[in-house]
Amino acid sequence: MPLGGTLEKLYARRRFGIRPGVERVRLLLDRLGNPERTFRSIHVVGTNGKGSTSAFLASILTTSGLRTALFTSPHLVSFSERFRIDGREVSQTRLDSLLGTVLSAAPEEATFFEIVTALAALYFSEEQVEIAIMEAGMGGRSDATAALPGIMTVITSISRDHCEYLGETLEKIAAEKAGIAEPDTPVIIGHQAAEVHKALSDCLQQERYRLFRAGTSFSASWSSHGRLDYTGIQTLLTGLAPGIPGRYQADNAALALAAAEVLVSLGINLPDQVLRDGISAAYWPGRMETVPGNPPLLLDGAHNRAGALALSESLTTYPYRKLLMVIGTMADKDVSEIVSALAPLAATCYCVSPALDRAMDDVKLSTIITGFGIPAIACGSVCNGIRSAQRDAQADDLILVCGSLFTVGEAKAWLAGAEFNGIRG
């Protein structure tokens, strides 16, 4: 595999950890000839729903005929997933060459995510993309993606996460996320808790920001026929069939549609049929992703309380006799909050430890879950957990694989017979 050696050099940058700030990545972009200036960027920040919202918006723009790039993190199975143009991943050979170029120009203490962000900019520039959807890492103002000038910012649902870097309160986290927005650009804001709404308003109250809020400027709801109806800024679309399943995707699809409407005011032609077709064509792996079988598997990477609650609500629309849950979490998450939202739905939990150093031990996880009065079995690896659930399941049951994107990524790799190479950042 040609990418292996170069990737090891990149992964070695993990020793620098997470270091908020844009100075290093801006220096790196300067050394690369400022590739970020050759295309327009849209920033997507938040805690939950960033990936799905980005995928919906990228699908709309690709459907319109624009050469559209999508940068996301982390990857599920393969590093190349992070870089897509018109829905296609970069090739391993091309990525190896690009990564070598970026590594040779990188400042000595540039972090893993800073290098990956610069790599995306270089690749998108060389491929002459017209517009790039840039999903932020965990931050906003001090996120590496903030080094790319944005024509718009989309803010998805914000909750407490990565508090050691972003702040201990929702207000501080919201202020950090909002700080990525460029003056005189539109900001599309998803549904938020009251204190988050206030914090965002305080940060973006200057008149030069054009603010569009879910519930006020636009909204979406499910019809009795299971289709999505969108009431937009100037557009009404009924009977939409989002390509990414899950009831919680109503908010993410609405954010993408609102962003698309605002892009029209910036001179980008996006007729209603493009919006409709783009929403239907969207795809995002590891979010309410069904793997057919008897019984079927459902993969979802919800990894905090808000995501777990959204997943719990979506499960109400799935028919099954018993829910068997294969769950693996990261030790630095609030595991009790994830478990309390999901475990009561399960007949049995099969606890696993994904192959990452941050993973919670499966035995410890099983102890936490039994504390909620739910039967839990420590199974070791992800594949052993799935095998155990399949052994105990009947055809009309449902096996849910959840708890972390890394758990889902390892499951997808095992199911496909591929190598799993999960990494944070």
C-alpha positions in Angstrom: 0.0 0.0 0.0 1.8 3.1 -1.2 0.3 5.5 1.3 1.4 3.5 4.4 4.9 5.0 5.0 3.8 8.6 4.4 0.8 8.1 6.7 3.1 6.9 9.4 5.0 10.2 9.2 1.7 12.1 9.5 0.5 10.0 12.4 3.7 10.7 14.2 2.5 14.3 14.4 0.0 13.1 17.0 2.7 13.7 19.6 1.9 17.4 19.4 -1.7 16.6 20.5 -4.4 19.2 20.0 -3.1 22.8 20.0 -5.8 25.4 19.2 -4.6 28.3 17.0 -4.3 29.1 13.3 -0.7 30.5 13.2 1.0 27.2 12.2 -1.5 26.3 9.5 -1.4 29.8 8.0 2.3 29.5 7.8 2.0 26.2 6.1 -0.6 27.4 3.6 1.7 30.4 2.8 4.6 27.9 2.0 2.2 26.0 -0.2 1.3 29.1 -2.2 -2.0 29.8 -0.5 -4.1 27.2 -2.3 -7.1 28.1 -0.1 -7.5 31.4 -2.1 -8.4 29.6 -5.4 -11.8 28.4 -4.3 -14.7 29.5 -2.0 -15.2 27.8 1.3 -18.2 27.3 3.5 -17.5 26.6 7.2 -19.6 24.0 9.1 -19.2 24.1 12.9 -21.1 22.7 15.9 -21.2 19.6 18.1 -23.7 17.3 16.5 -24.8 17.0 12.9 -21.8 18.6 11.2 -21.1 15.7 8.9 -24.6 15.1 7.8 -25.3 18.8 7.2 -22.1 19.0 5.2 -23.0 15.9 3.2 -26.5 17.3 2.4 -25.1 20.7 1.3 -22.3 19.1 -0.7 -24.9 16.9 -2.5 -27.0 19.9 -3.4 -24.0 21.8 -4.8 -22.8 18.8 -6.8 -26.2 18.2 -8.2 -26.2 21.8 -9.4 -23.1 21.1 -11.5 -20.7 23.0 -9.3 -17.3 21.2 -8.8 -17.8 20.7 -5.1 -15.3 19.5 -2.4 -16.1 18.1 1.0 -13.6 17.9 3.9 -14.7 16.0 7.0 -13.2 14.3 10.0 -12.6 11.8 11.5 -12.7 9.0 8.9 -14.5 5.8 9.6 -12.3 3.2 7.8 -9.9 4.9 5.3 -8.0 8.1 5.7 -9.0 9.0 2.1 -12.6 9.4 3.2 -11.8 12.8 4.5 -11.3 14.3 1.0 -14.1 14.1 -1.5 -14.8 15.9 -4.8 -18.3 15.5 -6.2 -18.7 12.5 -3.9 -15.6 10.7 -4.9 -12.7 10.0 -2.5 -9.1 11.0 -3.4 -7.0 8.0 -4.7 -4.4 6.5 -2.5 -1.6 7.3 -5.0 -2.6 10.9 -5.3 -3.0 11.3 -1.6 0.5 9.9 -1.0 2.0 12.5 -3.3 0.0 15.4 -1.8 0.8 14.4 1.7 4.5 14.2 0.9 4.4 17.7 -0.4 2.6 19.1 2.6 4.8 17.3 5.2 7.9 18.7 3.5 6.6 22.2 3.9 5.1 21.8 7.4 6.5 23.8 10.4 8.2 21.6 12.9 5.4 21.7 15.4 2.4 21.6 13.0 -0.2 19.2 14.4 -1.9 16.3 12.7 -5.1 18.2 12.0 -3.3 21.3 10.7 -1.4 19.2 8.2 -4.6 17.4 7.1 -6.4 20.8 6.7 -3.6 22.1 4.5 -3.6 18.9 2.5 -7.3 19.4 1.8 -6.7 22.9 0.6 -3.9 21.9 -1.7 -5.8 19.0 -3.2 -9.0 21.0 -3.8 -6.9 23.8 -5.4 -5.1 21.4 -7.7 -8.4 19.9 -8.7 -9.9 23.3 -9.5 -12.9 22.9 -7.3 -15.3 25.9 -7.2 -16.6 25.5 -3.7 -15.5 23.5 -0.6 -17.6 22.5 2.4 -15.1 22.5 5.3 -16.2 20.7 8.4 -14.4 22.1 11.4 -12.6 19.7 13.8 -13.8 20.4 17.4 -13.5 24.2 17.4 -14.3 27.3 15.6 -12.3 30.5 16.0 -9.1 28.6 16.8 -9.8 25.6 14.6 -7.3 24.9 11.8 -10.1 25.3 9.2 -10.5 28.9 10.3 -7.4 29.7 8.3 -9.5 29.3 5.1 -11.6 32.4 4.4 -15.3 31.5 4.4 -18.2 32.9 2.4 -20.7 31.5 4.9 -20.8 29.7 8.3 -23.3 27.0 9.2 -23.7 26.3 12.9 -25.2 23.0 13.8 -26.5 21.9 17.3 -24.0 22.8 20.0 -23.7 20.9 23.3 -21.0 20.2 25.8 -18.0 18.3 24.3 -14.2 18.8 24.3 -14.7 21.1 27.3 -11.0 21.0 28.2 -10.3 22.9 25.0 -13.5 24.8 24.3 -14.7 25.8 27.8 -16.7 24.3 30.6 -20.0 26.1 29.7 -22.3 26.1 26.7 -21.9 29.8 26.5 -18.1 29.6 26.1 -18.3 26.7 23.7 -20.8 28.6 21.5 -18.6 31.7 21.5 -15.7 29.7 20.3 -17.7 28.0 17.6 -19.2 31.3 16.3 -15.8 33.0 16.2 -15.0 31.3 12.9 -17.5 33.4 11.0 -16.1 36.1 8.7 -17.4 39.7 9.0 -20.0 40.6 6.4 -20.9 37.0 5.7 -24.2 35.1 6.4 -24.5 32.7 9.3 -27.0 29.9 9.3 -27.9 28.7 12.8 -29.6 25.4 13.7 -31.8 24.7 16.7 -30.0 25.5 19.9 -30.6 25.5 23.7 -31.7 28.9 25.0 -28.3 29.7 26.5 -26.6 28.8 23.3 -28.9 31.1 21.3 -28.1 34.0 23.6 -24.4 33.4 23.4 -24.5 33.2 19.6 -26.5 36.4 19.5 -24.1 38.2 21.7 -21.2 37.1 19.5 -22.9 37.9 16.2 -25.1 40.8 17.1 -23.2 43.2 14.8 -25.3 44.2 11.9 -22.7 43.1 9.4 -23.6 39.5 10.0 -26.7 38.2 8.3 -28.3 35.7 10.6 -30.7 33.0 9.6 -32.1 30.9 12.5 -33.9 27.5 12.5 -37.4 28.0 13.8 -37.5 31.6 12.7 -36.1 32.0 9.2 -36.7 28.4 8.2 -38.0 25.1 9.5 -38.7 21.4 8.6 -41.0 18.7 9.8 -42.0 15.2 9.0 -45.3 14.6 7.3 -47.7 11.7 8.2 -46.3 10.0 5.1 -42.8 10.0 6.4 -41.6 12.7 4.0 -39.9 16.0 4.9 -41.6 19.3 4.4 -39.4 22.4 4.4 -40.5 26.0 4.9 -37.6 28.1 3.9 -36.5 31.7 3.7 -38.2 32.1 0.4 -38.8 28.5 -0.7 -41.4 25.9 0.2 -40.6 22.2 -0.6 -42.9 19.4 0.4 -42.5 15.6 0.2 -38.7 15.5 0.4 -37.0 12.1 0.8 -33.7 12.7 2.5 -31.0 10.2 1.4 -29.6 10.1 4.9 -32.0 8.3 7.2 -33.0 9.2 10.7 -35.7 11.5 12.1 -33.0 13.8 13.5 -31.9 14.5 9.9 -34.8 16.9 9.5 -32.8 19.6 11.3 -29.6 18.9 9.3 -31.4 18.8 6.0 -33.1 22.1 6.8 -29.8 23.7 7.6 -28.3 22.6 4.3 -31.4 23.8 2.4 -31.3 27.2 4.2 -27.6 27.5 3.4 -28.4 26.7 -0.3 -31.1 29.4 -0.3 -28.7 32.0 1.0 -26.1 30.9 -1.6 -28.6 31.9 -4.3 -28.5 35.4 -3.0 -24.7 35.2 -3.5 -25.1 34.5 -7.2 -25.1 30.6 -7.2 -28.0 29.2 -9.3 -29.8 26.5 -7.3 -33.3 25.9 -8.6 -35.9 24.1 -6.4 -35.4 20.8 -8.3 -31.7 20.9 -7.5 -32.5 21.3 -3.8 -35.0 18.4 -3.9 -32.6 16.1 -5.9 -29.6 17.0 -3.8 -31.3 16.2 -0.5 -32.5 12.8 -2.0 -29.0 12.0 -3.3 -27.1 12.7 -0.1 -25.2 9.9 1.6 -23.3 9.8 4.8 -21.9 6.5 6.2 -22.2 5.5 9.8 -25.3 7.5 10.6 -28.4 5.3 10.8 -26.7 3.1 8.2 -28.5 -0.2 7.7 -26.6 -3.4 6.8 -29.1 -5.9 5.4 -29.3 -9.4 7.0 -31.3 -11.6 9.3 -31.3 -9.7 11.5 -30.1 -6.4 10.0 -27.4 -4.3 11.6 -27.9 -0.6 12.2 -24.8 1.5 12.5 -24.8 4.9 14.2 -21.8 6.9 15.5 -23.6 9.0 18.1 -21.0 9.7 20.8 -22.5 12.2 23.2 -25.7 12.7 25.1 -27.4 14.9 22.4 -26.5 12.4 19.7 -27.6 9.5 21.7 -31.0 11.1 22.4 -31.5 11.8 18.7 -30.6 8.2 17.9 -33.1 7.0 20.6 -35.9 9.0 19.0 -35.1 7.7 15.5 -35.2 4.1 16.7 -38.9 4.6 17.5 -39.6 4.4 13.7 -37.8 1.0 13.3 -39.7 -2.2 13.6 -38.0 -4.9 15.6 -38.9 -7.5 18.3 -35.8 -7.0 20.4 -32.9 -4.5 20.2 -29.5 -6.0 20.8 -26.9 -3.3 21.3 -23.2 -3.6 20.4 -21.7 -0.6 22.2 -18.2 0.8 22.5 -17.2 4.2 23.7 -14.2 6.4 24.2 -13.0 6.7 27.8 -12.8 10.5 27.6 -16.5 10.9 26.9 -19.3 11.1 29.4 -20.2 7.5 29.1 -23.0 7.6 31.6 -24.9 10.2 29.6 -24.6 8.1 26.4 -25.6 4.9 28.1 -28.6 6.5 30.0 -30.1 7.6 26.6 -29.6 4.3 24.8 -29.2 1.3 27.1 -32.8 1.2 28.4 -33.9 0.4 24.8 -31.8 -2.7 24.6 -32.7 -6.3 25.7 -28.9 -6.9 26.0 -25.8 -4.8 25.6 -22.6 -6.4 24.1 -19.8 -4.2 25.3 -16.7 -3.8 23.1 -13.4 -2.0 23.1 -12.5 -0.4 19.7 -8.9 -0.8 18.7 -7.8 2.7 19.9 -5.9 3.7 22.9 -8.7 6.1 24.0 -11.3 3.3 24.0 -13.0 2.4 27.3 -12.4 -1.1 28.5 -15.3 -3.4 27.7 -15.4 -4.8 31.2 -15.7 -1.3 32.7 -18.3 -0.3 30.2 -20.4 -3.4 31.0 -20.2 -2.5 34.7 -21.6 1.0 34.0 -24.4 -0.5 31.9 -25.4 -3.1 34.5 -25.7 -0.2 36.9 -28.7 0.9 34.9 -30.3 -2.5 35.3 -29.6 -3.6 31.7 -27.9 -7.0 31.0 -24.4 -6.4 29.6 -21.7 -8.7 28.4 -18.1 -7.8 28.0 -17.1 -9.1 24.5 -13.6 -7.7 23.9 -13.3 -6.6 20.2 -16.0 -5.1 18.0 -16.2 -8.1 15.7 -16.6 -10.4 18.8 -19.4 -8.2 20.0 -21.2 -8.3 16.6 -20.7 -12.1 16.4 -22.1 -12.6 19.9 -25.2 -10.5 19.1 -25.7 -12.3 15.9 -25.5 -15.6 17.7 -28.2 -14.6 20.2 -30.5 -12.7 17.8 -33.6 -13.9 15.9 -34.5 -12.8 12.4 -37.0 -10.1 13.5 -34.5 -8.5 16.0 -32.3 -5.5 15.3 -28.6 -5.2 16.1 -27.5 -1.7 16.8 -23.8 -0.9 16.7 -23.2 2.4 18.4 -21.3 4.5 21.0 -18.6 6.0 18.9 -17.7 6.7 15.3 -14.6 4.5 15.9 -16.8 1.6 16.9 -18.8 2.1 13.8 -15.7 2.4 11.6 -14.2 -0.8 13.0 -17.5 -2.6 12.4 -17.6 -1.3 8.8 -14.1 -2.4 8.2 -14.7 -5.9 9.6 -17.9 -6.3 7.6 -16.1 -5.3 4.4 -12.9 -7.4 5.2 -10.9 -4.2 5.1 -8.1 -2.9 7.4 -9.3 -0.5 10.2 -7.1 2.5 10.7 -9.0 4.7 13.1 -7.4 7.9 14.4 -8.6 10.9 16.2 -8.3 14.3 14.5 
